[in-house]
């Protein structure tokens, strides 16, 4: 009988030595009255890390996608360090958030509002490991991908408003920062930039939601172009349909990289996202990984098997915002 192959405990596997400073705090939500008493609505958990010897002057705020949590950035499904670690190793301070009602940011329907449907395996398979021969970088453990996924608030627009409010108040603490968003975290980035334009240096949007005015069954629709929540334009839009082509003040002149994988369906509509952002006044470009010699990646490129490669061109782009 063959001996059963065993996997050593994570702490016994050799890893990277990294001297860091770290901490955590919450961006509080509003106090609201409930039948049980006064509760806090939609706080946002923040975990930060920085190199022990000092960091680049402009920190990064990492915003996860729909249903996920901050752990999307801190590790990979196959147990390797995530983008957050690699960014700290590159000299950046990072602030990793759990969006309102996700992960360590508590959710109660009586306070935040009704929950949407739970994120199912079928959706995860279609999004993260599709039957596509060009998708060769899957990390291989769907259980680990689905485990941290929770339900989004049923009110898609209100969820984005809450997140943008908390992120704006986080920037009041961090000072000027670069937003790094993924997937359904993308709309929150556009809204936050409009709330704190002077504090958002740039936005690295990894596989952001789209195309403009797209609909997403079980979640909602991007009624305002790239957001479900209303976004301010100049001149003001009379209706959501009028937002295209109008300036969005918080994005005016803002450097934006739309990062896409070569085997992701999101890459197909990324040019439409870039065009919309340019129409709003942003200095937007697509950063397509195959053009940097990195192939086989899908929507979960931040934690796929070659995540150490996918982060490199992003680090190079981020280095352009280092201040002397």
N, C-alpha and C positions, 0 to 999 in steps of 0.2 A: 504494500500500500504506500502510495506516495505521501510524503509528509506534507501537511497543509502549510502553504506559504503564509507567513505572518508579516504584517507591516509593523515596524517599530512605532512606539508612541511618538507623537510629534516632537516632544522635548528631547528625544534621543537622536533626532535627525540633525546632522550638521547644518548650520544656517549662517546668515550674515551677522557679523558683529557690528553694531551700530550704537554709538553713544549719542543719546538724544535727551532732550527735555520734553516733558509731556504734561498735559493737564486736561481738565474737562470742566464744563459749566453748561448752564441752560440759558437760552433766551426765553424769558417767561412769556406765557400767553396772558390773555385778558382774564380778569376775575369775573365769573358769571354765576348767577343764581341757579341752583338746581333743587330738586325735591329733597336731596340729601344734605344741602347746605351749599356754601360758596365753593366753587371749584375753579381750577385754572384751565383755560381752553387753549389747546394746541401749543404747548411749549416746544421748543426745538433744542435737542441735545447737540452739544458741540464737543468734539474731542480734538485737541491740538497736539502737534508734535513739531519740534524744531531741532536742528543740529545743535549739539552741545556747545560748539565753538562759535556760534553765531550764524545767522541766515541772511539770504538776500533781503534787501529792504522791503520788497513787495511780496507779501505772503500769498498763498493760494487758498481759495475756499472750494472744497470738493463737494459737489451736489449730486447725489445718486438719482437713479431713475425711478420709474413708476413701480410701486410695490416692494422695492428693495429697501436697503438701509445703508448706513455708512460703511458697513463691512464689505460692501462691493469694492471699496477702494483699499481696504487694509489687508486683504488676503485674497487668494485665488481658490477655486473649488478643489484644486489638487494640492493645496497646502503650501504654496510658495508665497513670498512677500508680494503684496499688491502694489499698485501705482503709488499709493501714499508713501510707502517705504522708499521706493525708488526716487520719488520727488524730494524727500528729505535727504537722501544720499546725494542728490544733485545740489543740495544747499538751500532748499526752500523750506520755509515754515508752512505747514499745511493745517487748515481747519476743516475737519471732516464732520459733516452734519448728518443727523437723522431727521429727515423732513417731518413736518407735523403729522402725528399719527402713525409714524413708521419706526421700527426698531425700538430704541430707548426713549422715543418721544411718545408718551402715553396716548392711547385712543380710548374714548368712551363715547358711544353714539349719542348719549343724552347731552354731551357737552360739545363735541365737534360736529355732530350730525350723522345721519345714516351712513353705514358702510356700503361700498360697492361690493361686487362679487369677489370671492377669494381668487387669487391668481392660480390657475390650474396647470397641471403638467402639460396638457395639450398645447396651451398657449406658450409655455416655456420651450417646448420642443420646436414649435414653429418659429419662434423668435430667436432662440439661441443655438439650436442644433438642427437646422432644416436639412432635408434630404437633398443636398446640393454637393456634387462631386468637387466643386471648387472651394468648399468650406473644409479646410484641412487642419484648422488650429483649435478645434474644440477641446476643452480640457478634460472631458470625459466623465463627469459625475453630475448627472442631472439632479440627483437628490440634494447635493450640496448647493446647487443653484436655486432650487425651489424652496428649500428649508427657510431661508430668511424672508421670503416673499410674503407680504401681507396685503390686506385689502386696502384700496384707496378710498378716500371719502367719495360718496356717491356724487356729491356736488363738485365736479371737476374744476370749475372756475373758482369756487371758494377755497378749495385746496391750494390752488396756485396763489391766490391773494394772501392766504395765511403764510405760506412759505416765503413769499416775496417780502412781506412785512417783517418776518423774523430775520431773514437774511439781511435786509436793510439795516436792522438794528445790530446785527452782528458786525457789519461793516463800520458802524459807529464806534465799535470797540476796537476792531483790528486796524482801522484806517484803510488807506488805499490798498486794494487787493485785485488779483485776477480771479475771475470765476471760472471753474472747470466743471462743466456739467455733463451728464450722461442721459441720453434718451428722454424720458418724460421729465427729467430735471431741466431740460433745455428751456421750456417756456418760463420757468422760474428765473432763469438767468436774464432773459430779455426784460421781464418785469422788474427785477431788482435793479438793473442798470437804469431803468427809467425813474426809479425811486431815489437812487443815489448815484447820479451820473458822475459826480466829482470823485467818488470813491471806487468806481469800477475802472481799472486801468485797461482791461481787455477781457475777452471771453473766449475760452477754448471749449467749444461745444462738441462733445463726442457723440456722434450718431444722434443728433437732436431730432425730436418729433417733427414730422412733416408728412406730406407737403403742406404748404400754406392752405388754410381752410379745410384741412383734412378731417375726416371723422374716424373715430376709433371705437368700435363696438365694445360695450361693457365699461368704457371709460368716459367718453364724451367727445367733443369736437373742438377744433381750433377755430372758434368763431371769429376771432380777431386776428386772423392771419397765422401767426405762430403761437398764439396763446388762446386759452379758453376764457381767461379773465380779460376785462377791458384794459386796453393799453392806451396811454395818452399820445396823441399825435398833434402835429402842427401842419396845417390848420386842423382844428378838432374834427374828428370823423362824425358825421351825422348818424351813421349806422356801422356795424362791424364790417359790412361789405365794402365800405368806403376807405378802409385803413390802408389798403395796398397803394404803394406809391407816395404815401404821405410821410413826412419826416417824423421819426420817433426820437424826441429830444435826447433821451438817454443813450441812444445808439449813434448819435451824430459824430462821425469821425472815429468811432470806436473800433479798434482792431478786433476782428473776430476770425477765428479759425474753425471751420466746420470739418471735423475729423471723421473719416469714413474708412471702413474695411472693404477690401476688394470683393468679398463674397457676401456682402450684406445688401439686403433689399433697400436699406436706407440710403445707400450710395446712389441709387437710381434717381431719387428725387432731391438729393443734396444740392444740385445746381439751382433748383427752384427755390430752396431755402436761401442760398447765397444771393440769388437775384432779389428776393423779397427784402433781405437785410440791406443790400446795397440801395434798393429803392427807398429804404427808411433812413439812409444816410450813413450806414456803417461801412467801415473799410473791411469788407468780408471776402474771404477766399476759402476754397475747399482745400483741405490737406488730406489727400487721398493716399493711403498707405502704400499701394502698389507703386506709386510714383517715387516712393522712397525705398523701393526694393523689398517691401514687407508684404507678403501675399498670404492668401488663404483665410483671412479674418472675416468674422461675421459681426453681428450686432454687439456681442459681449466682448469686444476686443480688449477691454480694460482688464479682463481676467482670463483670457484664453491662454493656450499653452505657450505662446510666444509673447506674453505680456511685457517681458523685459525688453523686447524689440519694439513693440507698438508704442511704448512710452517715449522712446528716444527722440523721434522727430518732434514730438510735443515739447519735450524738454528744450530742444534746440529753439523752437518757436518762443517758448516762455523766456528763454535767456535774453531775447531781444528787448524785454521790458525791465531788465535789471537796471537799477539806477546807480549812478556813481555817488 
